[in-house]
Amino acid sequence: GVEVRAVCACTDVSLSMEPDRQRFVHDLQAASGSPPGPFALEAYDAGRFLAGLVEDAEGGDPREHLMTALDGLTEFHGLESVYRFEPDGSRAPGSITVGRWRAAGSRWLPEEEAL
């Protein structure tokens, strides 16, 4: 048989049973008419994080607040995972996970569930 491999650094929560992830999928589909695509969750996490920092500026200069917060950022709790950062701003290697997925019908499932 033919084996096909694909790589994507994105996270797919479209089949999640977790309420907060289901709400994300529902709200995105309601607003756009489409299910979340590649990197939708990561974009949501980044946007939510940055918007929260701007809101937290409370009358001060939001750019200054944003720079200060990003300079000291070591960890951010996203919808699906925790993003951890090194002092230079790069992703901490221990916080990056790799999974194995298999095409099952019209969807991708974690390999242990696809069998």
C-alpha positions in Angstrom: 0.0 0.0 0.0 0.9 3.6 -0.3 1.7 5.6 2.8 1.2 9.3 2.8 2.7 11.6 5.4 1.7 15.2 6.1 3.1 17.8 8.5 1.2 20.6 10.1 2.2 22.6 13.2 -1.4 23.5 13.8 -3.9 22.1 16.4 -7.3 20.7 15.3 -10.0 21.0 17.9 -13.0 20.6 15.5 -13.9 17.2 17.1 -13.2 18.1 20.7 -15.7 17.3 23.4 -14.4 20.0 25.7 -17.0 22.8 26.1 -14.6 25.7 25.7 -13.2 24.2 22.5 -16.7 23.4 21.2 -17.7 27.1 21.8 -14.6 28.2 19.8 -15.6 26.0 16.9 -19.2 27.0 17.0 -18.5 30.8 17.3 -16.0 30.6 14.4 -18.4 28.7 12.2 -21.2 31.1 13.1 -19.1 34.1 12.2 -17.4 32.8 9.1 -19.6 30.0 7.8 -16.6 27.6 7.8 -15.0 25.3 10.3 -11.6 26.3 11.8 -8.8 25.9 9.3 -5.1 25.3 9.9 -3.7 27.6 12.6 -7.1 29.0 13.5 -6.7 28.0 17.1 -3.2 29.4 17.4 -4.4 32.7 15.8 -7.3 32.8 18.3 -4.9 32.3 21.2 -2.5 35.0 20.0 -5.3 37.5 19.3 -7.0 36.8 22.7 -3.6 37.2 24.5 -2.7 40.5 22.7 -6.2 42.0 23.1 -6.1 41.1 26.8 -2.8 42.9 27.2 -4.2 46.0 25.5 -7.3 46.0 27.7 -5.1 45.6 30.8 -3.2 48.8 29.9 -5.9 50.8 31.8 -5.4 54.3 30.5 -1.7 54.0 30.1 0.2 53.7 26.8 -1.0 50.3 25.4 2.1 49.9 23.3 4.4 50.4 26.3 2.3 47.9 28.4 2.4 45.4 25.5 6.2 45.7 25.1 6.7 45.3 28.9 4.4 42.3 29.1 6.0 40.6 26.0 9.5 41.2 27.3 8.8 39.2 30.5 6.6 36.6 29.0 7.5 33.0 30.0 4.1 31.3 29.7 0.7 31.7 28.2 -2.3 29.3 28.7 -4.1 28.9 25.4 -7.3 27.2 24.6 -5.6 23.8 23.8 -2.1 24.1 25.3 0.3 26.0 27.3 2.8 28.1 25.3 6.2 28.4 27.1 9.0 30.7 26.1 12.7 31.0 26.5 14.2 34.3 27.7 15.0 35.2 24.1 11.3 34.9 23.2 11.6 31.6 21.3 9.4 28.6 22.1 10.7 26.4 24.9 11.5 23.1 23.4 9.7 21.1 26.1 6.4 22.9 25.4 6.2 21.8 21.8 4.4 18.5 21.3 4.4 16.3 18.3 1.5 14.0 17.6 0.8 11.2 15.1 -2.5 11.5 13.1 -4.1 9.2 10.6 -6.8 9.9 8.0 -9.9 8.0 8.9 -12.8 8.7 6.5 -13.1 12.4 6.0 -11.2 13.4 9.2 -7.9 13.2 10.9 -7.8 11.4 14.2 -5.0 10.8 16.7 -3.3 7.6 15.6 -4.4 5.7 18.7 -8.1 6.5 18.0 -7.9 5.8 14.2 -7.3 2.1 14.5 
